[in-house]
């Protein structure tokens, strides 16, 4: 009897003349196949990062790959001894976030990624980052906070659909009219504590649960894709109104900022470029009337940022800036007035304004092409006022192919955006992909947000791997974690979903995405386009703040890899590089 590979060859295979894996011409085919795969991988945006890995980092990445493979045979196997099945749910790697979340936080890979230095958060809306349950507690503990609605909230339907907001008032309504009754008049200011204690379904605890439900997307919201994008955006927009109104009073804002900075730093982040729609009124503490502009809010923000950096927890927190955002649904007059506010705040707080953007549902708002006259006016006005406010546009956050919303990508590039928010539909445009690479434009990818807002059914079908394969620079971002029901600020959930869902990524791919975030952060708020481009090209080999922080991040990455090797030594193998 033959031995080795020949022993596995059956008589019928020999009779049919079936080629064997060991045949030279089959081996030659596999060599060509492997070379083709490697050739494609060499074009990936993370290829240079992978090639520069130290032996220690390569070992750590191999360890995480083994742990991930183990979890595919345990964490994702329904009925495994450690993970009992959940009725009605089939678990698999890269499944819908809302369904995966209860299980993901039990995993070893999640605990590893919690420790990872993640660099900078480049795309997040502060209006949607403060935990709703924390904000409700703050509202109920703060004297003078009131609630108002667009109608009496006397039915379950009204409580689900009516417009509801909070604000500060020194003179709430004294008519004793209940917001939960038919006698309530739209816009009446009712003390929040009074409304909470008289909530018809469970008193104060029921009130808190109701506000949380009105200001977050539920798993059912994200799963019901058949209702379409417009429906989920209607709920999404209403969440912003409620959440944003709760922290526009100075004491609550200051407490919220400290909580936000702590959470981001605790998740391994060191910088944040925050977006915010400066629309709602803002009250200084005890003030009878709201501020006319946004200067008082920025004053408080700057002070709290400095306060946090002076604490033990704030060590290593590089800081953050705002990308001023205007609602894209505004008409020309509103748009220009809001742009004027942006310029005024930039002049008053030049270190806190990093750029300009337009927000809101792209499909439901004005396109960049339609807004071009106002945008050119804005750039001219900036020059006249002696300020530099570059563009960081949302674009391509849509399903269209060639419609006017999809074409926002063309205008974003032509108008000189430094980064593109979402860029979900970019993969359909090979010419634009080449331009994005040529112009060194980074894509701020938000896969969990895209899933929750019904652009994709899960991370498995997200187009980001196509962009990475084509060599596009990308950073992972969390967008709106409080509304999306993530449960905490930071990027660990987004990193974990990407690691589990995409075979080609691995820890080394996540490392490249984190390094990109540092490379493209707005560390220096007044760089002109030439200085910005040079900094991006030079990376850690350049001079200045960006290069220094990229080198600092690299040192942290190597320390993190060393921790993995020490903590998970049982997953190391003899042939690992070390």
NORMO-V258123 format. One record per residue. RES is the residue in one small letter. PHI is phi in whole degrees, -180 to 180 (999 if undefined). Layout:
# NORMO-V258123
res=RES phi=PHI
res=RES phi=PHI
This chain:
# NORMO-V258123
res=x phi=999
res=x phi=-69
res=x phi=-112
res=x phi=64
res=x phi=-63
res=x phi=-65
res=x phi=-67
res=x phi=-90
res=x phi=-87
res=x phi=-84
res=x phi=-60
res=x phi=-66
res=x phi=-65
res=x phi=-65
res=x phi=-63
res=x phi=-81
res=x phi=71
res=x phi=-70
res=x phi=-60
res=x phi=-109
res=x phi=-59
res=x phi=-84
res=x phi=-63
res=x phi=-55
res=x phi=-72
res=x phi=-70
res=x phi=-61
res=x phi=-64
res=x phi=-60
res=x phi=-66
res=x phi=-64
res=x phi=-65
res=x phi=-62
res=x phi=-63
res=x phi=-65
res=x phi=-66
res=x phi=-63
res=x phi=-66
res=x phi=-63
res=x phi=-66
res=x phi=-63
res=x phi=-67
res=x phi=-93
res=x phi=-67
res=x phi=-69
res=x phi=-97
res=x phi=-63
res=x phi=-65
res=x phi=-64
res=x phi=-62
res=x phi=-68
res=x phi=-93
res=x phi=-59
res=x phi=-73
res=x phi=-54
res=x phi=-64
res=x phi=-65
res=x phi=-63
res=x phi=-64
res=x phi=-61
res=x phi=-65
res=x phi=-65
res=x phi=-62
res=x phi=-64
res=x phi=-63
res=x phi=-69
res=x phi=-65
res=x phi=-61
res=x phi=-63
res=x phi=-63
res=x phi=-66
res=x phi=-67
res=x phi=-101
res=x phi=-129
res=x phi=-57
res=x phi=-98
res=x phi=-99
res=x phi=-64
res=x phi=95
res=x phi=-60
res=x phi=-55
res=x phi=-89
res=x phi=-136
res=x phi=-63
res=x phi=-65
res=x phi=-111
res=x phi=-54
res=x phi=84
res=x phi=-127
res=x phi=-102
res=x phi=-88
res=x phi=-159
res=x phi=-61
res=x phi=82
res=x phi=-67
res=x phi=-52
res=x phi=-57
res=x phi=-60
res=x phi=-89
res=x phi=-80
res=x phi=-54
res=x phi=-60
res=x phi=-91
res=x phi=-63
res=x phi=-73
res=x phi=-91
res=x phi=-87
res=x phi=-67
res=x phi=-64
res=x phi=-64
res=x phi=-64
res=x phi=-66
res=x phi=-68
res=x phi=-60
res=x phi=-85
res=x phi=-70
res=x phi=-72
res=x phi=-104
res=x phi=77
res=x phi=-125
res=x phi=-96
res=x phi=-102
res=x phi=-144
res=x phi=-157
res=x phi=-100
res=x phi=-62
res=x phi=-60
res=x phi=-125
res=x phi=-118
res=x phi=-91
res=x phi=-54
res=x phi=-62
res=x phi=-67
res=x phi=-63
res=x phi=-65
res=x phi=-62
res=x phi=-60
res=x phi=-65
res=x phi=-60
res=x phi=-73
res=x phi=-96
res=x phi=-109
res=x phi=-63
res=x phi=95
res=x phi=-79
res=x phi=-127
res=x phi=-122
res=x phi=-140
res=x phi=-140
res=x phi=-83
res=x phi=-167
res=x phi=-64
res=x phi=-99
res=x phi=-91
res=x phi=-128
res=x phi=-61
res=x phi=-64
res=x phi=-64
res=x phi=-67
res=x phi=-87
res=x phi=-113
res=x phi=-69
res=x phi=-75
res=x phi=-134
res=x phi=-143
res=x phi=-119
res=x phi=-162
res=x phi=-98
res=x phi=-150
res=x phi=-87
res=x phi=-141
res=x phi=-65
res=x phi=-61
res=x phi=-110
res=x phi=-82
res=x phi=64
res=x phi=-76
res=x phi=-79
res=x phi=-68
res=x phi=-94
res=x phi=-120
res=x phi=-73
res=x phi=-80
res=x phi=-67
res=x phi=-99
res=x phi=-54
res=x phi=91
res=x phi=-62
res=x phi=-95
res=x phi=-110
res=x phi=-52
res=x phi=-60
res=x phi=-66
res=x phi=-65
res=x phi=-62
res=x phi=-66
res=x phi=-68
res=x phi=-104
res=x phi=-57
res=x phi=-69
res=x phi=-123
res=x phi=107
res=x phi=62
res=x phi=-62
res=x phi=-65
res=x phi=-65
res=x phi=-61
res=x phi=-62
res=x phi=-64
res=x phi=-65
res=x phi=-64
res=x phi=-61
res=x phi=-67
res=x phi=-78
res=x phi=-115
res=x phi=-139
res=x phi=-87
res=x phi=-85
res=x phi=-54
res=x phi=-64
res=x phi=-58
res=x phi=-77
res=x phi=-80
res=x phi=-83
res=x phi=-63
res=x phi=-68
res=x phi=-80
res=x phi=89
res=x phi=-74
res=x phi=-60
res=x phi=-66
res=x phi=-70
res=x phi=-69
res=x phi=-63
res=x phi=-67
res=x phi=-58
res=x phi=-64
res=x phi=-65
res=x phi=-63
res=x phi=-58
res=x phi=-62
res=x phi=-73
res=x phi=-61
res=x phi=-62
res=x phi=-72
res=x phi=-77
res=x phi=-113
res=x phi=-89
res=x phi=-113
res=x phi=-49
res=x phi=-60
res=x phi=-73
res=x phi=-58
res=x phi=-64
res=x phi=-65
res=x phi=-67
res=x phi=-65
res=x phi=-62
res=x phi=-64
res=x phi=-63
res=x phi=-61
res=x phi=-63
res=x phi=-64
res=x phi=-64
res=x phi=-65
res=x phi=-65
res=x phi=-92
res=x phi=91
res=x phi=-96
res=x phi=-131
res=x phi=-158
res=x phi=-145
res=x phi=-98
res=x phi=-97
res=x phi=-106
res=x phi=-160
res=x phi=-87
res=x phi=-83
res=x phi=-115
res=x phi=-67
res=x phi=-71
res=x phi=-127
res=x phi=-110
res=x phi=-74
res=x phi=-58
res=x phi=74
res=x phi=-75
res=x phi=-72
res=x phi=-119
res=x phi=-71
res=x phi=-67
res=x phi=-72
res=x phi=-116
res=x phi=-115
res=x phi=-62
res=x phi=-65
res=x phi=-64
res=x phi=-67
res=x phi=-61
res=x phi=-65
res=x phi=-60
res=x phi=-61
res=x phi=-67
res=x phi=-70
res=x phi=-62
res=x phi=-64
res=x phi=-62
res=x phi=-67
res=x phi=-65
res=x phi=-84
res=x phi=-90
res=x phi=-63
res=x phi=-64
res=x phi=-85
res=x phi=-64
res=x phi=87
res=x phi=-84
res=x phi=-67
res=x phi=133
res=x phi=-162
res=x phi=-140
res=x phi=-103
res=x phi=-99
res=x phi=-63
res=x phi=-122
res=x phi=-118
res=x phi=-69
res=x phi=-74
res=x phi=-83
res=x phi=-62
res=x phi=-76
res=x phi=-61
res=x phi=-66
res=x phi=-62
res=x phi=-62
res=x phi=-65
res=x phi=-63
res=x phi=-71
res=x phi=-64
res=x phi=-63
res=x phi=-61
res=x phi=-59
res=x phi=-64
res=x phi=-63
res=x phi=-69
res=x phi=-61
res=x phi=-69
res=x phi=-80
res=x phi=-133
res=x phi=-60
res=x phi=-81
res=x phi=-107
res=x phi=-107
res=x phi=-106
res=x phi=-177
res=x phi=-137
res=x phi=-152
res=x phi=-121
res=x phi=-130
res=x phi=113
res=x phi=-59
res=x phi=-62
res=x phi=-67
res=x phi=-104
res=x phi=-120
res=x phi=-72
res=x phi=-79
res=x phi=-63
res=x phi=-62
res=x phi=-68
res=x phi=-88
res=x phi=-55
res=x phi=-58
res=x phi=-66
res=x phi=-69
res=x phi=-67
res=x phi=-62
res=x phi=-61
res=x phi=-63
res=x phi=-63
res=x phi=-65
res=x phi=-60
res=x phi=-62
res=x phi=-63
res=x phi=-89
res=x phi=73
res=x phi=-123
res=x phi=-118
res=x phi=-129
res=x phi=-73
res=x phi=-92
res=x phi=-135
res=x phi=-81
res=x phi=-67
res=x phi=-165
res=x phi=74
res=x phi=-87
res=x phi=-161
res=x phi=-103
res=x phi=-65
res=x phi=-134
res=x phi=92
res=x phi=-80
res=x phi=-67
res=x phi=-71
res=x phi=-57
res=x phi=-74
res=x phi=-55
res=x phi=-61
res=x phi=-60
res=x phi=-69
res=x phi=-58
res=x phi=-69
res=x phi=-65
res=x phi=-84
res=x phi=87
res=x phi=-61
res=x phi=-87
res=x phi=-140
res=x phi=-121
res=x phi=-77
res=x phi=79
res=x phi=57
res=x phi=-59
res=x phi=-92
res=x phi=-61
res=x phi=-61
res=x phi=-83
res=x phi=-123
res=x phi=-59
res=x phi=-66
res=x phi=-67
res=x phi=-60
res=x phi=-63
res=x phi=-66
res=x phi=-61
res=x phi=-67
res=x phi=-63
res=x phi=-88
res=x phi=58
res=x phi=-95
res=x phi=-93
res=x phi=-97
res=x phi=-88
res=x phi=-87
res=x phi=-131
res=x phi=-63
res=x phi=-66
res=x phi=-61
res=x phi=-61
res=x phi=-71
res=x phi=-64
res=x phi=-97
res=x phi=69
res=x phi=-82
res=x phi=-146
res=x phi=-77
res=x phi=-165
res=x phi=-65
res=x phi=-61
res=x phi=-105
res=x phi=-74
res=x phi=-80
res=x phi=-56
res=x phi=-56
res=x phi=-66
res=x phi=-70
res=x phi=-61
res=x phi=-65
res=x phi=-87
res=x phi=91
res=x phi=-82
res=x phi=-76
res=x phi=-138
res=x phi=-130
res=x phi=-82
res=x phi=-138
res=x phi=-108
res=x phi=66
res=x phi=-140
res=x phi=-60
res=x phi=-68
res=x phi=-72
res=x phi=-76
res=x phi=77
res=x phi=-66
res=x phi=99
res=x phi=-161
res=x phi=-82
res=x phi=128
res=x phi=-122
res=x phi=-59
res=x phi=-63
res=x phi=-66
res=x phi=-62
res=x phi=-65
res=x phi=-60
res=x phi=-64
res=x phi=-61
res=x phi=-75
res=x phi=-89
res=x phi=-120
res=x phi=-63
res=x phi=-79
res=x phi=-90
res=x phi=71
res=x phi=-62
res=x phi=-65
res=x phi=-67
res=x phi=-63
res=x phi=-61
res=x phi=-65
res=x phi=-63
res=x phi=-67
res=x phi=-61
res=x phi=-57
res=x phi=-63
res=x phi=-73
res=x phi=-60
res=x phi=-106
res=x phi=-72
res=x phi=-91
res=x phi=-64
res=x phi=-119
res=x phi=-71
res=x phi=-117
res=x phi=-69
res=x phi=-79
res=x phi=-62
res=x phi=-66
res=x phi=-66
res=x phi=-59
res=x phi=-63
res=x phi=-63
res=x phi=-60
res=x phi=-64
res=x phi=-66
res=x phi=-72
res=x phi=57
res=x phi=-75
res=x phi=-93
res=x phi=-90
res=x phi=-122
res=x phi=94
res=x phi=-64
res=x phi=-60
res=x phi=-62
res=x phi=-63
res=x phi=-75
res=x phi=-66
res=x phi=-66
res=x phi=-63
res=x phi=-64
res=x phi=-59
res=x phi=-64
res=x phi=-66
res=x phi=-60
res=x phi=-67
res=x phi=-64
res=x phi=-62
res=x phi=-63
res=x phi=-63
res=x phi=-61
res=x phi=-60
res=x phi=-62
res=x phi=-72
res=x phi=-76
res=x phi=-123
res=x phi=-59
res=x phi=-67
res=x phi=-95
res=x phi=-77
res=x phi=-125
res=x phi=-59
res=x phi=-89
res=x phi=-66
res=x phi=-74
res=x phi=-156
